Amino acid sequence: MSRRHQADPPVLLTLFGGGGGDAEGYRRAGFRVIGVDIEDHSRAFARIGCEFHRMDWREGLRRFAHLAAAVHASPPCQRYSRASICRPGLAGRYPDLIAPVRTALQATGKPYVIENVEGAPLADPVMLCGSMFGLQAEFPPHGTVGLQRHRLFESNVPLAVAGGCRHELPALRVFGHGRPGNSDLTGPGYAQASRDVMGIWWMTRDQLNEAIPPAYAEHVGLQVMAAVTGEAQAA
């Protein structure tokens, strides 16, 4: 997929922006990205050339929605993650933000995307996996490993998937707090292999384990860009 070149690119507002995995993908799709998060990720956003503001998502929407051609949101996933669900009472400690976020995004009247983990209550989402994009890395002594990181995307723009899910390579799992013990594959080089397989070089390990690969957001972003501009996607 090639990056679009525009003199005045449309703005994509990303809420709960984290370390900027989605921001980088949307940037590659041709958007000018404004990121918002309640924690300070300004350094990560600066490294990919995107604007960042530290604030609550509601304040970010109030301040920047009028500038945006489209909005992306990645509410915290802990309430729906397998790690929380398997421990009685843990999931309920985390906020359930998907419904209020959806309502707020729909009220803008603009194209929107909500991203979250499998099990999250998204409406008619598509699922993307690293194997759909050939995301892989070399991880001695395990050889070539692939990314298995399923993420769901809800949108008011029709989204196509990127082919089937093919778990043919040994799976490198990137989650938890970046510790090798959270993956079936461990050993020296885990941290570098995690960055390589995600296609992310600029984040801390804690940012990385909560990020979506830029390839996912670029794939979605090209479809959102087509809806924003009214242009058909190039084959």
ABEGO torsion letter per residue (X at the ends): XBBBBBABBBBBBBBGAEAGAAAAAAAAAGBBBBBBBABBAAAAAAAAGBBBBBBBAAAAAAAAAAABABBBBBBBAAAABAAAAABBGAAAABBBAAAAAAAAAAAAGBBBBBBBBBGBBBBGBBBBBAAAAGBBBBBOAAEBBBBBBBBBBBBABBBBBAEBBBBABBBBBBBEAGBAAABABBEBGAAAAAAAAAGBAABBAAAAAABBBAAAAAAAAAAAAAAAAGBBBBX
